[in-house]
Amino acid sequence: MDSRRLIYAAGYARAMIEARSELQKLAANLQAEVNRLRAELAQVRAQFDELRSISLARQRGELEPAELHRLREIGRAKAATRDPLAPLH
């Protein structure tokens, strides 16, 4: 067998082992980054849900007085007596 071929095969095998090791390190780093980003996304979603609930509560708070005023005016209109002989216009 050719000695150059054995050296090449051994060098190739060593390079493949080193490449595999490097790829495993990269994969571990990427997985850690994915986990960090997922945690950050969960935090942002929680903040968004909180802001949305605050915004909806504010909107309900703004609508409630307007609804109460509308109902008051309807009640006043129903309670008001109108002269049946007076024209509507």
LOZA-836647 format. One record per residue (C-alpha): x, y, z; residue in one letter; residue number from 1. Coordinates in Angstrom, 3 decimals. Last residue first. Layout:
ATOM,X,Y,Z,a,NUM
...
// end
This chain:
ATOM,-91.047,70.314,13.771,h,89
ATOM,-93.128,68.040,15.985,l,88
ATOM,-96.045,70.435,16.102,p,87
ATOM,-97.526,71.196,19.531,a,86
ATOM,-101.003,69.764,20.189,l,85
ATOM,-99.684,66.649,21.966,p,84
ATOM,-97.662,68.799,24.355,d,83
ATOM,-94.777,66.629,25.198,r,82
ATOM,-93.998,65.184,28.554,t,81
ATOM,-90.379,64.408,29.266,a,80
ATOM,-89.779,61.106,31.024,a,79
ATOM,-88.923,59.219,27.850,k,78
ATOM,-86.534,61.949,26.711,a,77
ATOM,-84.928,62.141,30.131,r,76
ATOM,-84.430,58.367,30.182,g,75
ATOM,-82.913,58.439,26.690,i,74
ATOM,-80.616,61.271,27.773,e,73
ATOM,-79.520,59.319,30.841,r,72
ATOM,-78.896,56.222,28.712,l,71
ATOM,-76.666,58.218,26.378,r,70
ATOM,-74.782,59.791,29.278,h,69
ATOM,-74.213,56.335,30.806,l,68
ATOM,-72.969,54.990,27.483,e,67
ATOM,-70.545,57.897,27.136,a,66
ATOM,-69.366,57.353,30.714,p,65
ATOM,-68.737,53.631,29.996,e,64
ATOM,-66.978,54.079,26.665,l,63
ATOM,-63.872,55.734,28.072,e,62
ATOM,-63.454,53.139,30.811,g,61
ATOM,-63.971,50.336,28.322,r,60
ATOM,-61.212,51.845,26.179,q,59
ATOM,-58.943,52.151,29.207,r,58
ATOM,-59.572,48.537,30.164,a,57
ATOM,-58.812,47.462,26.592,l,56
ATOM,-55.526,49.391,26.631,s,55
ATOM,-54.492,47.924,29.973,i,54
ATOM,-55.332,44.400,28.758,s,53
ATOM,-53.337,44.993,25.570,r,52
ATOM,-50.368,46.335,27.518,l,51
ATOM,-50.332,43.248,29.753,e,50
ATOM,-50.663,40.892,26.799,d,49
ATOM,-47.811,42.695,25.032,f,48
ATOM,-45.593,42.446,28.115,q,47
ATOM,-46.298,38.702,28.344,a,46
ATOM,-45.556,38.315,24.637,r,45
ATOM,-42.264,40.178,25.067,v,44
ATOM,-41.251,37.863,27.924,q,43
ATOM,-42.153,34.748,25.932,a,42
ATOM,-40.141,36.107,23.013,l,41
ATOM,-37.128,36.694,25.274,e,40
ATOM,-37.334,33.117,26.544,a,39
ATOM,-37.573,31.841,22.973,r,38
ATOM,-34.601,33.996,21.992,l,37
ATOM,-32.464,32.579,24.804,r,36
ATOM,-33.429,29.014,23.882,n,35
ATOM,-32.600,29.671,20.224,v,34
ATOM,-29.237,31.166,21.230,e,33
ATOM,-28.429,28.130,23.388,a,32
ATOM,-29.379,25.857,20.494,q,31
ATOM,-27.121,27.844,18.173,l,30
ATOM,-24.194,27.552,20.560,n,29
ATOM,-24.737,23.795,20.948,a,28
ATOM,-24.958,23.387,17.164,a,27
ATOM,-21.774,25.397,16.695,l,26
ATOM,-19.950,23.251,19.241,k,25
ATOM,-21.225,20.087,17.537,q,24
ATOM,-20.107,21.445,14.173,l,23
ATOM,-16.626,22.112,15.541,e,22
ATOM,-16.370,18.566,16.878,s,21
ATOM,-17.559,17.146,13.571,r,20
ATOM,-14.991,19.256,11.722,a,19
ATOM,-12.225,18.066,14.052,e,18
ATOM,-13.232,14.445,13.483,i,17
ATOM,-13.410,15.020,9.719,m,16
ATOM,-9.977,16.653,9.723,a,15
ATOM,-8.533,13.713,11.664,r,14
ATOM,-10.071,11.264,9.185,a,13
ATOM,-8.684,13.224,6.255,y,12
ATOM,-5.243,13.370,7.817,g,11
ATOM,-5.322,9.621,8.467,a,10
ATOM,-6.501,8.934,4.912,a,9
ATOM,-3.871,11.267,3.445,y,8
ATOM,-1.135,9.699,5.548,i,7
ATOM,-2.304,6.252,4.529,l,6
ATOM,-2.365,7.256,0.819,r,5
ATOM,1.131,8.693,1.034,r,4
ATOM,2.369,5.351,2.402,s,3
ATOM,1.174,3.511,-0.734,d,2
ATOM,0.000,0.000,0.000,m,1
// end
